[in-house]
Amino acid sequence: MQLGTRWSVGENAPATLPEVVLLAVKTVEDDLVKLGTDTTAWKWTLTWLERKPVVELDDGTVIRYDDREDAATITLPADAVDDPFDDED
């Protein structure tokens, strides 16, 4: 694993990222704005795993790149996903 860089939410992501990853970062940031989330202190961390970018937000959101499909997968933190089986009635 190789550390890439860090940048604040709302700043430009490194231009070396694949376009689909840049779009995924923008999608996450746009969703956070719509939710009214205070991200003033949040940063993205870029690392390279087997020469593929992995981008993680301070809240635990992770974006992984699949170079075979030229696709990005966004994984949200577990506590942000409602699980109907977690309800205790």
N, C-alpha and C positions, 0 to 999 in steps of 0.2 A: 504494500500500500504506500502511496506517495501523497503527502499533503499538497493540496493545490493552493487554495487561498480562502480568505473570508471576506464577505462584504455584507453591508447592512441591507435589510429589507427596503426596497424602493430604489436602491442604487442599481447601476448597470451590472449585470452578471458578466463574467469573463467571456469575451467574444470567441474564445477558443472552444466553447461548448457547442455541441451539435444543436442545430436549430430547434429540434423537437424538445430538447432539454430546456432551452431558453423559453420556449412556449409554455412548458410545464411550470417553470418558476413563475412566469407572469400569471398563469392561471391560479396558482396557489396564492400569490400576493393579491390578485383581484378579489378572490374569495374572502381573504382576511379583511380587506377594506369593506366589502359588503356586510360582513359580520360585525364591523365596528371594533375589531380587535386592536388593542394598543400594541403595536410592534416596534415602537421607537427604539427599544434596546435589543431587538432581535437581529441575529445575523445568520447568514447562510455559511456553511462550510463545504468546500469542494475538496474531495479526495479522489484519487485515481486508484482503482482496484483492477488489476490486470489490464491496465491501459484504458479502462472505461470509467467515465465520470460517475461519481456518486455524490449527490448534493443533499445535505441535511440542514434543516432549519432548527433553530434552538428549541422549538416546541416538540421536536421529534419527527416531524414530517420528513420523509426521505423520497428522493427522486433518483431512480436508477435507469440507466441507458442500456438498451439492447441493440447492439450494432448490427446484428443479423437482420432484425426487423426494422431498424431505424425508428425505434419507438421508445418512449419514456413512460415509466410506471411511477405513479404517485402513491405512496403509502402514508396514510394519516396515522397519527398516534392512536393507540388502542383506546384511550379514554375519550377520544372525540367521536367514537363510533357507538351509536346506540345499539345495544344488544338486548333483544326482547327477553332473552333467557336470564338476564341479570336482575329482572324485576322480582322483588320478594313480596309475595302477596300472602 
